[in-house]
Amino acid sequence: MLKLDDDAVIGIVTPENGQRTLALRWLQLGVLALGLAGLFAILLVLSRTPGSEAFFPWVDFFRTALVVHVDQSVLIWFLAMTGVVWCLTATSKSGLLLVQSLAYLLALIGTLGVALSAFIGDGAPLMNNYVPVLQRPIFFLMLGLFGLGIAAQAVVSLNATRRSLIFNTTGHLPSLAALTVSLAVIMSIVALVTAWLQMPGGVNGQAYYEYLFWGAGHTLQFAYTQLIILAWLWLAVHSGVTLPGDSRWYFWLLIIGIAPVLLVPLIYVLHQTVSLESRTAFTQLMQYGGGLAVTPIGMLILLGLLRSKKAGEIEKPLRRTLWMSMLLFYSGGTIALFISGVNTIIPAHYHGSIVGVTMGLMGLAYLVLPKLGYPPVRGRLAELQPWIYGVGQLLHIGGLAASGAMGIQRKTAGAAQGLDTLSAKLAMGVMGIGGLLAVIGGILFVWIMLRIFIKGSVQTQ
């Protein structure tokens, strides 16, 4: 059985001062990204309000705001939280604090710059998969700076945890998980560069960025999956759950979970970037390889949760985020089995899985605060936030899935949706109510975190 008091295997070990400061900075960057995403979500609504053209004179500001919202809430938020994990699992001998500080600074500038690019320069927004873009030099410059920061931190982390490459079944699981996340992120960057080098002339517009980010985006999903596994394990053991099985099970499952990433270079060797074969290969890589670790580990965690005692005051927010994260993640995976055609079942699937990761990372943010010198998250608001956000998102994806089953097409709005029946209108109404609850839950999370940061750490009080 895996227990909390066995820190050599699974628990969060308080990092030394330099790494602790960097972990806090990455956490604050992640909260900043979510806050910016929420701000642009509000701008999305305002930009469709009659008379808004007086305040939003930019052409197609709705899609411009949507691009920034997606990039901040998925790409930047997720990768900022990987920075937290990398710093928490680094050893005191890893060194290179100056490099890591520079990496964080680049990521911070890039995050702010991506948001600012919505109001500066010209260039139509493109809603390609994984990393939608604004065709503006400042956007690409700032996105590149953020990418450089993440790449530098990933390389340092890979070096710091390289000992976990030795198949030692008594190793520190968080260090191994951090190493696998680093490997997936670095491989994603390799995929991006390879796609760029292989891109033939004549491919322009949305098709160009669709092919450019297709392989890298699929590869990055393995990093997110390994990241959420670690978040679940930490949330479980730190909320009083005793996990079933031996540590060796989790060790080998983490290795199996990252193994498909090693096939990424082979796909580029066998298939050109701009080809149906390449797109199919990456789709199948994620389809058949994405659940190799997260499915059995999730079942083990669920078994531990069902056997666990009632959570205490400090444990409640952690336990609730764990429950809702797993429920959302696996609901998204289950909905994927029913995808047929281009309808709203598709966004129901990826919203479930993506928001499941977001929910787990919110819990991770709550969890690490005491390790970074802040008081633990507690109180009625912190206990309600996971329920509000999680239930809202379940209603959101449930409405989308039901609408898709009725034939409602994705990426449509207004009369184009074809809401001709009462059942279709009810399903989309449920989706809207769920989305509103989720927005409220997201705002509550940012508020809780900001309030703690403003009050200051325990050491400064």
Secondary structure, 3 states (H helix, E strand, C coil): CECCCCCCCCCCCCCCHHHHHHHHHHHHHHHHHHHHHHHHHHHHHHHCCCCHHHCCCCCCHHHHHHHHHHHHHHHHHHHHHHHHHHHHCCCCCCCCHHHHHHHHHHHHHHHHHHHHHHHCCCCCEECCCCCCEECCHHHHHHHHHHHHHHHHHHHHHHHHCHHHHCCCCCCCHHHHHHHHHHHHHHHHHHHHHHHHHHCCCCCCHHHHHHHHHHHHHHHHHHHHHHHHHHHHHHHHHCCCCCECCCHHHHHHHHHHHHHHHHHHHHHHHHCCCCCHHHHHHHHHHHHHHCCCCHHHHHHHHHHHHHHCCCCCCCHHHHHHHHHHHHHHHHHHHHHHCCCCCCECHHHHHHHHHHHHHHHHHHHHHHHHHHHHCCCCCCCHHHHHHHHHHHHHHHHHHHHHHHHHHCCCECCCCHHHHCCCCHHHHHHHHHHHHHHHHHHHHHHHHHHHHHHHHHHCCHHHC
